[in-house]
Amino acid sequence: MNAQNFINALPFAKALDMRLDSIGKGRAEISMTWDARFVGDPATGVIHGGAVSALMDTCGGVAVLSYPGATTTATIDLRIDYMRAAKPGARIVARAECYHVTRNVAFMRATAHDGGDTPVATATGAFTFAAKDQSA
């Protein structure tokens, strides 16, 4: 499954209007637009952390799928540190990279930005993946 098909197959990614902006060997960038349906604090218009979490998790999975030979993936562990609230109305961009890959597990780190100097959030995670049989 290629990365764009992976995103298209996830109903929540479609609902969050996630867009695959770039992809490379073990790297991905996905963004989502601000949407009032996902506001966590109506008084401020700040997007709920769960939407940011979903964006970062999806971006990590796509980074794993972009690694040569990977065909499927699933999150084993994901840690997200929220640095600050995202600016209301701003597009949020997540960037993820696989920094270590074993036979069946990829370790990734990611950041989410909204155009400010400080990230909205950072994440680290481990993803299991299946690879094409190279012996065939």
C-alpha positions as a printed Julia matrix, in Angstrom:
136×3 Matrix{Float64}:
   0.0     0.0    0.0
   1.45    3.38  -0.89
   1.34    6.29   1.54
  -1.39    8.34  -0.14
  -3.61    5.25  -0.34
  -2.89    4.67   3.36
  -4.17    8.17   4.19
  -7.16    7.83   1.85
  -8.13    4.55   3.52
  -8.41    6.19   6.97
 -11.81    7.82   7.49
 -10.49   10.0   10.34
  -7.64   11.28   8.14
 -10.2    12.3    5.54
 -12.41   13.92   8.21
  -9.4    15.86   9.52
  -8.57   16.94   5.93
  -5.04   15.51   6.13
  -2.9    16.19   3.1
   0.31   14.38   2.18
   2.71   17.23   1.41
   5.96   15.32   0.94
   7.38   11.86   1.31
  10.82   10.32   1.03
  12.91    7.42   2.27
  11.7     7.11   5.87
  10.32   10.68   5.98
   6.91   12.26   5.6
   5.16   15.6    5.92
   1.4    15.76   6.4
  -0.71   18.81   7.17
  -4.28   19.55   8.18
  -6.36   22.68   8.05
  -7.93   24.3   11.08
 -11.56   23.22  11.4
 -14.1    24.42  13.97
 -15.38   20.83  14.34
 -12.11   19.89  16.05
 -11.79   22.8   18.46
 -11.12   21.67  22.02
 -11.71   25.04  23.68
 -14.58   27.08  22.21
 -13.5    30.16  24.15
 -10.13   30.3   22.37
 -10.68   28.32  19.15
  -7.7    26.05  19.89
  -7.66   22.67  18.12
  -8.05   19.67  20.44
  -4.84   17.81  21.24
  -6.41   14.59  19.96
  -6.5    16.0   16.43
  -2.81   16.95  16.69
  -2.08   13.48  18.07
  -3.89   11.82  15.15
  -1.92   13.95  12.69
   1.42   13.02  14.25
   0.56    9.32  14.51
  -0.53    9.23  10.87
   2.57   11.1    9.76
   4.75    8.62  11.65
   2.97    5.7   10.0
   3.41    7.22   6.55
   7.12    7.8    7.24
   7.42    4.1    8.08
   5.53    3.11   4.9
   7.9     5.25   2.85
  10.84    3.2    4.1
  12.0     0.91   1.27
  10.2    -2.43   1.39
   7.59   -1.59   4.06
   4.08   -2.69   3.08
   1.94   -2.3    6.25
   2.39   -0.67   9.63
   0.8    -0.32  13.06
   1.65    1.89  16.01
   3.24    0.07  18.95
   4.0     3.09  21.11
   3.57    6.83  20.73
   4.62    9.56  23.13
   3.52   13.11  22.45
   4.73   16.17  24.32
   2.57   19.25  23.81
   4.64   22.43  23.88
   1.87   25.0   23.39
  -1.58   25.48  21.9
  -1.78   25.73  18.12
  -2.78   29.12  16.77
  -6.52   29.19  16.03
  -7.09   29.18  12.28
  -3.56   27.99  11.42
  -2.71   24.97   9.29
  -0.76   22.41  11.33
   2.14   20.64   9.63
   3.64   17.41  10.98
   7.05   16.14   9.9
   8.22   12.64  10.82
  11.37   10.65  10.19
  12.43    7.1   10.9
  15.73    7.34  12.75
  16.26    3.63  13.39
  14.78    0.59  11.67
  15.12   -3.05  12.67
  13.73   -6.07  10.84
  10.15   -5.42  12.01
  10.16   -2.21  14.07
  10.75    1.38  12.98
  11.49    4.14  15.49
  10.32    7.6   14.54
  10.39   11.16  15.8
   8.1    13.96  14.69
   7.23   17.6   15.21
   4.04   19.56  14.58
   4.22   23.26  13.69
   1.73   26.0   12.92
   4.2    28.58  11.61
   5.46   29.68  15.04
   9.03   29.4   16.29
   8.21   26.78  18.93
   6.67   23.46  17.89
   3.08   22.79  18.89
   4.13   19.25  19.82
   6.88   16.69  19.47
   6.52   12.92  19.34
   8.54    9.74  19.41
   7.15    6.36  18.55
   7.69    2.78  17.57
   5.82    1.16  14.7
   5.72   -2.46  13.69
   5.8    -3.08   9.95
   5.75   -5.88   7.42
   8.2    -5.85   4.57
   8.06   -7.33   1.11
   9.65  -10.74   0.95
  13.02   -9.93  -0.62
  13.74  -13.59  -1.41
  10.9   -13.93  -3.94
